[in-house]
Amino acid sequence: MPEPFQNRGPRPTIYESSRPGATCVCAPVADTRDASSDAFFGDYARQAAPALPQVSEVEIMRHYAHLASMNFGVDTGSYPLGSCTMKYNPRLNEWAARLPGFAQLHPSQPDETVQGALQLMYELQQDLCEISGLPGVTLQPAAGAHGEYCALMIFRAAHTAAGNPRKKVIIPDTAHGTNPASVAMAGYEVVTIPSTTDGLVDLEALRAALDHDTAAFMLTNPNTVGIFDPQITEITRAVHEVGAFAYCDGANLNAILGITRPGDQGFDALHINLHKTFSTPHGGGGPGAGPLCVSAELCPYLPGPVAVRTETGAYARKNPDKSIGRVRSYMGNFAIFVRAYAYIKMLGAEGLRGVAEQAVLSANYLRVIVQDTFTVAYNRTCMHEFVLSGANLKAETGVSTLDVAKRLLDYGFHPPTIYFPLIVSEAMMLEPTETEPLAALDALAEALRAIAAEAKSDPELLHSAPHTTPVRRLDEAGAARNPNLRVVQGFCS
């Protein structure tokens, strides 16, 4: 039976380490006060210096190093966070993003001075078009949800140009939560249809909901329960029959790279999470990027500018003819483009297909070796992820999915996504990704077995978990609803 993972203990906060007169920066004392800043800030201008901690350079370095050691990341342990594709980011990507010719550019420079950057963006656009099976792309959206919103605004522009802006967007009940949020933000009515008992789109329910007021149908394929929908061409055909657009949420593109392309399945638009599928840092590790690929019909409406190659062979920035306008400052998060470009060029077509094959193999291996411990919600060959249910364990022992997730931290694993999708009771969604070695998958399965045994022998141990982390069980709902981030008398409250 595995031993619980031991984290390092607490240490003084940076405020507790503060000593009068200690400093890590030597700056001249200002002998004047800027009157213009007083006029600008008015009553909000500071009347006294902020109560910052006074520490030496080595102390502040140790403070941040300690905070980093308390963090959990894919560099420190397995991170099977379903639907998030928390895979390892090759250090080659980091090296490329830090090259002076990229890192020290300014996006306002004239095109002739940034030819290398524009060439990289142009070639990345071409690669994403080939991977997606769609001929147009914008790199601007900052992340997946932003790509969704951008697509919906393009749909609105195209429908309006055709004389009918339309009123509603249909989504399945397995959709990511960002889908209905993006629909509402774009001003459409959200229409949700149920899934079948095997986790697929209910084609009859979809046909009943489709009409000439439908702007689009949004679908994740493979879907949120990790299943590729075999009806996909029938689905997109039905959507197109009423003049609507078919949108693919690209969150799960990692499962189908080089095997099938959403454009070939009949989708009109697809956002791609570069920070997931193409292995760039995300979450606390860096900004995201959610390029949007579209069909030929929608290319004129893409936000601009996009990178183009001119007749002379030079690279430039150009706005599409009927562009919906800019959706992001400059052209997006450039350093993420560099990382994704390096990843794609490093692997090539064969390597990208291998990514998907290994991701699917890893998920199915893990699914099979844990199916005797937890109920698999849809126990069939999955794609890159699968969903467990802790409902039986809770009924038998009173131990909830949340308790299991917290206890996994004691064993050195980041918990999977829990309580999603909503259609599975006590859900745990696991995505091991292709970068986890076989030993890590076996260790995760062994930890789940150990936790299930603990639930039966000592449920209180799980109710109060985690026990070895720097921070114990928190009131997460209370913290989210009533955040208090002030520093009071030298302490964070």
C-alpha positions, 0 to 999 in steps of 0.5 A: 500500500502506498505511503502518503506523500509528505509536504514541507511544513510552514515557515514565517510569512514575509511580514513575520520576516520583516525587520525595520531598515532591511531592504533589497533595493537601493533607490534615491529618496525623492525630494519632490512630490509629483503634483500631476499625480495628485491631480489625477488620483485626487482623494485616492492619492496616498498620503503615506507610504504603503506598509510593505514588508522590509526584507533583504534580497535573499529573504524575498528570494526564499519567500517566493521559493518557499511559495513555489515549493508549496504549489502543486504543478505538473512538474512536481506530480501527476495532474489528471485534471479531466478536460484540462489536459495538464500535460508536461510542457517541454523545456525546448518550448520555454527556450524558444519563447525566451529567444531575444529575437522574440522575447524583446520585440514590441508588438507596435514595431513596423512589419519590416522589423518583425518579419520573423515573428510574423512568419512564425504566426503565419506558419502557425496559422497554416499548421492549425488550419491543416490540423483542424481541416478548416481554411481560416484562423485568427490567433487573437482569442486569449483562451478557449472561452474567448474563442467561443465568444469570438465564434458566436460573434462571427456567426451573428455577423454572417447570419445578419449579413444573410438577413436573419441574425437568429435567436438561439444556440443549442448545446448538449447537457454534457457541454463545458460550462463556458459554452452556455456562458459564452452563448448568453454573453453573445446575446443568444438564448441558451437551449439545452438538449439531453444526452442519451444513456450512453453519453452521446447527442440525442439526435432526435432531441437535436432535430426537434430543437433545430429551426430557422431561429437556430444560430448554431449548435455547440458540441465538444467531440470527443465529448466531456465524458470522453466519448467520440460521437459516431453520429457526428456527420449526421449531427452537422448535416442536421445543423446545416439543413436549417442554415445554422453553424456547427461549432466544435469546442476544441478542449478535447482536440488532444485525443484526435490529433492527426487522426480526424479533423473537425473540419472534415466532420462538418464543423464550421468553427473550432477553437483550439486551446494552445495552452492544452493541446499544444503543451504550453503552460496554463493556469498559474504557469502562464497565459492561455491562447485560444485560436479560432479556426473557421470555414471558408464562408466565415473567413471574411468575418475573422477578427483582424489583423491576421498574418499574411504573406505578400506577393513579394514573399514578405509578411504583413498584418491584414484585416479581413474584408468583413472583420468583426474587429479586434477581440484582443490587444495586438494579435494575441499572446505571442509567447504562447504562439512560439511555444506551440510552434516549437511543439508542432515543429518538434513532433511533426505530423507523425508525432502529433498523431502519436500524442493522440494515440498515447493519450487514448491508450493511457486513459483506457489503461487507467480506466480498466485498472480502476474499474473494480474500485470505482464505477466507470460511468460509461464503461466502454472504450474512451478517448483521452479521458473518462468519468468515474462515479463515487455514488456507490462508495458514498452510499456505502461509507458516507465518503464523498467524491470531494473526500476522495479528491482531498485524500489524493493530495496526501498521496501526492496526486492532484485530484481529478476534476470532480462533480463534472459533468453534472449528468454523473452523480459524484463524478470524477473525471480523469485525464492522464495525458500522454506525458505520464509514464506507466509507473505514474498511472499504476501509482494513481490506480493504487492510491485510488484503491488505498483510498477506497479501502480507507473509506470502508475502514476509517471514513473520518480519515477521508472526511478530514483530509488532506493531512500532509499538505501545507494547508488543510481542508478549506471552506472553498465555497465560503472563500469563493463567495466572500473572499478576503484578501486584505493584509491587516497588521502584517498578516493576510486575512 
